[in-house]
Amino acid sequence: MKAYEIYFFVLKILVAIQFFFVLINKQSTTSVFYYVSDSLFKFSVGAFLALYFFVHKLPDINFTDRMVMTFGGTLLLFDALYINVPIILKKINVKFLDNIPFFRKE
């Protein structure tokens, strides 16, 4: 197996374990571990989609289909970085973020 296949296999196992813990109420969907694994999964799949379909020219796929897949990967990257990372930073109580309006406790 290639290195990226092993990485995605371990990532799938991590998400499956997390899903099982949420189902049996051992973990909530608001815990830091949930947000970290969710953002790691989104970032990994998004980067793979964006880079793979942007770099490789597959003969059976049209240009517009490649752009849609690349855009989907980019949306996953932005979702991981701009939604989950601020929540993670707020949950671990990072102090220097108090000057940013999004992070202010009111």
C-alpha positions as CSV (number, residue, x, y, z in Angstrom):
1,M,0.0,0.0,0.0
2,K,1.1,3.5,-0.7
3,A,1.6,6.0,2.1
4,Y,-1.5,8.1,1.3
5,E,-3.6,4.9,1.2
6,I,-2.4,4.0,4.7
7,Y,-3.1,7.5,5.9
8,F,-6.6,7.6,4.5
9,F,-7.3,4.1,5.9
10,V,-6.2,5.2,9.4
11,L,-8.3,8.3,9.0
12,K,-11.4,6.2,8.1
13,I,-10.8,4.1,11.1
14,L,-10.6,7.2,13.3
15,V,-13.8,8.6,11.9
16,A,-15.6,5.2,12.3
17,I,-14.5,5.0,16.0
18,Q,-15.6,8.5,16.6
19,F,-19.0,7.8,14.9
20,F,-19.4,4.8,17.1
21,F,-18.7,6.8,20.3
22,V,-21.2,9.4,19.3
23,L,-23.8,6.7,18.7
24,I,-23.4,5.2,22.1
25,N,-23.3,8.6,23.8
26,K,-19.7,8.3,25.0
27,Q,-18.7,11.4,23.1
28,S,-20.7,14.5,22.1
29,T,-20.5,16.3,18.8
30,T,-19.3,19.4,20.6
31,S,-16.1,17.9,22.0
32,V,-12.6,19.1,20.9
33,F,-11.7,15.6,19.7
34,Y,-14.7,15.6,17.4
35,Y,-13.8,19.0,15.9
36,V,-10.2,18.1,15.5
37,S,-10.9,14.8,13.7
38,D,-13.6,16.4,11.6
39,S,-11.3,19.2,10.5
40,L,-8.5,16.7,9.8
41,F,-10.7,14.6,7.7
42,K,-12.1,17.5,5.8
43,F,-8.7,19.0,5.2
44,S,-7.2,15.7,4.0
45,V,-10.0,14.8,1.6
46,G,-10.2,18.4,0.4
47,A,-6.5,18.7,-0.2
48,F,-6.5,15.3,-2.0
49,L,-9.4,16.3,-4.3
50,A,-8.1,19.8,-5.0
51,L,-4.6,18.7,-5.8
52,Y,-5.3,15.4,-7.6
53,F,-7.8,16.7,-10.1
54,F,-5.9,19.9,-10.6
55,V,-2.6,18.2,-11.4
56,H,-3.7,15.0,-13.2
57,K,-5.2,15.1,-16.6
58,L,-7.6,12.1,-16.8
59,P,-8.7,11.4,-20.4
60,D,-12.2,10.3,-19.4
61,I,-13.1,13.4,-17.4
62,N,-14.1,16.7,-19.0
63,F,-12.5,19.9,-18.0
64,T,-15.6,21.2,-16.3
65,D,-16.0,18.0,-14.3
66,R,-12.3,18.4,-13.1
67,M,-13.0,22.0,-12.1
68,V,-16.1,21.0,-10.1
69,M,-14.1,18.3,-8.3
70,T,-11.3,20.7,-7.6
71,F,-13.8,23.3,-6.4
72,G,-15.4,20.7,-4.1
73,G,-12.0,20.0,-2.5
74,T,-11.4,23.7,-2.1
75,L,-14.7,24.1,-0.3
76,L,-13.8,21.3,2.1
77,L,-10.5,23.0,2.8
78,F,-12.2,26.3,3.5
79,D,-14.8,24.6,5.7
80,A,-12.1,22.9,7.8
81,L,-10.0,26.0,8.1
82,Y,-12.7,28.8,8.6
83,I,-15.3,26.9,10.6
84,N,-13.7,24.2,12.6
85,V,-10.4,25.8,13.5
86,P,-11.9,28.9,15.2
87,I,-14.2,26.6,17.2
88,I,-11.2,24.4,18.2
89,L,-9.2,27.5,19.2
90,K,-12.2,28.8,21.2
91,K,-12.6,25.5,23.0
92,I,-9.0,25.2,24.0
93,N,-9.2,28.8,25.3
94,V,-6.6,30.5,23.3
95,K,-6.2,33.9,25.0
96,F,-4.7,36.0,22.1
97,L,-8.0,35.7,20.2
98,D,-10.0,37.9,22.6
99,N,-9.3,41.0,20.4
100,I,-11.1,39.4,17.4
101,P,-14.8,40.2,17.5
102,F,-15.8,36.6,16.5
103,F,-14.0,35.2,19.6
104,R,-15.2,37.8,22.2
105,K,-17.2,36.5,25.1
106,E,-20.2,38.7,25.5
